[in-house]
Structure formats: structure tokens, C-alpha cells
């Protein structure tokens, strides 16, 4: 049986048996509902659904919820049988605390009784997915953004940067902007998320962005039937104009989000300044964009344009995905890289076995998974 690969993000969990040239078999929301029941009421009238986020800003925060989610994924979704569990590989976000890595390997061996375990950092795996072992990854997730130089399969942590901003912050930004221009309409945040995916785009450069703030084409969007404005007389129709550009621009001008930070390209260039200059070219010229936010219309073109204008003598250059890889590579690159790695570490016995775990305990994860 092939090893299972799990990439658990703040918004989506991706899981499936290792098949590097395919999308994950399961892509499901990470958010769960926990049913709370009042023990004093017997007729069920007090049942209440509470939303639970097992993963927040990339890290597991609710371990009980994560255990429930993994139980559903592995046994119901992927068909594992209790008593006959297989091997599993997890993707690790940048800067995962040591205690969290140990708790995950403990959960896998002591609760799920897996036969083998491995974990590798998402930045390394995303490069594997495009056939590289050295380069830089810019990963814009739902709840965080990671910039990580990777040299010969190892993340250069001294030069890596993690920012606790991501797709959810851009969604909230869009919600605020839409509220300003459509004050009579209340838009649910889940609907704003869909609007972002449908309409958000990047201006060619900062000058072009400033022009869109003065005038640009407007579009009317009708929200789902049944939602009505305050006077209860008509269906919600909102106008989307300059707001569509602010989402992407915030990544190049973080001041839009109220952050005193450099833009994403400058952050990338600065991140490698502490590394040996002889490696700068190899790192910057093999840059990979990851995460759903990287799919914003015009984002790649704007990123490369900014890179060509940056002050660095060596400018970042984006790696094009191999033609044989699925179209959703940038969305699922960490999972696909994990599927590639799983084909190596488990057959070659480089993983943590049950015997390894029993002998050394959870700390073995730092010796065998790096």
C-alpha cells in the first residue's frame, strides 16, 4: 500500500496516497463543527454547532479536533483499516515548533498506530515538485506567508521569513473596501472569499495601480438569491471597481494592510542577504510561487516585473512548472513534493519506524526528519 501524504493548512487539508503526477485524492476544509450538548436537556433542543479551526496560521492549535479530522480522512476518506495502518508523510510549515513536531509523531504512533512516519518542510517539498533541490519558495497560504531559501534540500532557516498575513487577511481587506463602496449591503465573509477568487487581480505596476484608484471598469455582481438589503425589497447587487486591485497590491505595498514592511519581492531579495553570495544566483533564479493567493490574475507577471526592477544585481526569476505536472501545481505543490519524497524515503527505509519510535520516543523526529 502506498504511503499517505497529508498537507494540513489553515483553510484546506489535502491528503491522498502518494501519486506525484496527480492532485490529492481529498481536498477538504480544515474548519470543523463541534456539537455541544447541554447535559441538562434530554430532548436535543440544546444542541449547538461550534466552528473549530484545528489549524491556525499554519500551525495545529486544537489537537483533539485534528485527531478527529485525521480519523475521518484516513479511515473514512482513504480507506485505512484499524489494525492495518500504513505509512504517512506530513508536510511541515516553516518554523514549526519542536514540541508540535513531537506531538504529531506521538499522535501518529500512539493513537493511529502507523507503521512508518516522515515529515518534511513545505518549502523543500514545493521545490521538489518542480524538479529542484535549491531555490526560494514564496508561499502565500490562507493564514501566513513564508519566504524560504532552500539549498541542496535544506531550508536555510537563518534567512527564512514568516509573516502572519495571508489569504484571510486579504479577504478581510476586500470586505472592508467593498463595505465602503456598497454601504447598504451586508456581505458574508464566505461570499467575499468567492468574490476575491473571481475578481481579484494585480495591476501591472504601482503607477498602474494608482490609476485604477482614480478610474477603472466597474462590474455588477448579484449575490446569491435570498439575501436582501436592509429594506427587504430587492436582491443584493454590488459594484466592484478599484477594490479588485487592492488585494494583490497589498502584497507589494504592505502599508495597505497597515504593516511597516517591504513588499514581497524586496523581502525575498533581502532574505538571502545573510547567505553566501556565491549561492545567491542559484537561489533567486529558481524561485517558486506557492499557495492559492499566487493564482490571483496578473500576480506572476507583477512579481516578475517587480523582480526585474529591484536593486539587486541578481534578480529573482520564476520557475515554470513541468508540463507533465497537474495544472494546480502552485496550489498543491507541497503535497505533490511530499508524494515525490514518499516514493524515496519509505522504500529506502529513511523514515521513522515503529521500532525507532519505541526506542527513542517523539524526539526521534528531529534526528530523522529534517
Secondary structure, DSSP 8 states (H G I E B T S, - for coil): ---EEEEE-SSEEEEEE--TTS--SEEEES-EEEEE--TT-SSSTT-EEEEE-SEETTEE--HHHHHHHHHIIIIIIS---TT---EEEEEE-TT--HHHHHHHHHIIIIIS--SEEEEEEHHHHHHHHTT-SSEEEEEE-SS-EEEEEEETTEE-GGG-EEES--HHHHHHHHHHHHHHH-TT----HHHHHHHHHHH-B--SSHHHHHHHTT----EEEE--TT-B-TTSSSB-EEEESTHHHHHHHHHH-GGGGT-----HHHHHHHHTTTS-GGGHHHHHTTEEEESGGGGSBTHHHHHHHHHHHSS-SS---B----TTS-TTHHHHHHHHHHHHHHHHHTTTT-SEEHHHHHHH-TTHHHHH--
